[in-house]
């Protein structure tokens, strides 16, 4: 697993909303707090989840992805991500 607070290269950033990109899990949590339900749903279409796919592709954090499966709104996603990365900040 890669460190979730280490930014990914610019070309691998996740487009979270129109004109906004995130490069690490902390930025992702902060952006999710400001995301509308419509923007969140656009990331979570039928049969795909751009957020968890990005986390798996760039941070290989299966534990975090597993915890996110039950969340249904951007604020809950942000809370789960912040709790998970908090464990890395204390190390």
N, C-alpha and C positions, 0 to 999 in steps of 0.2 A: 504494500500500500504506500502511496506517495503522501507526503504531508499536505493536508487540506488547506493550509494557509500559504503554501508556496504558489505564487501565481503561475498560471499557464502562459505560454507565449501568446502574443496578441492575436495571431491567426487561429488560435484554438479557443478563444474566448466564447462564452455562451451568450447569444443574443437573447436577452431577457424581455425586452420590449423595444418598441420603435426607437432606434438610436442608442439604446443602452446595452452595454456588454459587461459581463463580469468575468474576472480572471482567477478567482479563488473562492473557497466556500464562505469566507467571511463577507466578501462583496455580495455573494449570492444571497445570504441571509438578509443583509441590509436591503438589497433590492426587492426581495420578496415582501418585505414589510410595506413597501410602497406600491406594490403591484395591484392592479384592479382584478376583480374576479374574472373579467373577460380576458385580460392579458394572461392570467394564470391558466385559464382553460385553453387558450391558444397553444400553450406549451404542453398541455396534457390532452392531446387529441385521442381519438379512438385508436386503441392499439399501440400507442406510443406515449412516451414520457420523456421529453427532451431533457428535463432536469436530471432524472436518475441516470439516463443514458450518458450525459456529460460527466456526472460524478463517477460512474463506473469507468468510462473511457480514460479520464484524466487522473483520477485519484485512486481507483480500484478499491473503493471503500464499500464493500458489500454489506457491512454492518449498518452503515448510514442508509443505504438504499433500502434495506430490509425495514428499518424503522419508518421510513417515509411512505411505505406502501399503504398504511392506513390513513394517512393525512389527506384531507379533502380541500384545504384552502391554503392560500399563500402564507398567512400568519402562522398557521400550525407548522407548515414546512420550515419557516424561518426559526421557530422555537426548537424544533428537532435538530436542525443543523447547528444552531448555536450551542445547544447542549452537547452535541457530539464534538464540535471543535473546541469547546471549553476544556475537554480532557487533554487536548494537545497543547493548549496554551499554558497549562499548569506544569507540563513536563519540562 
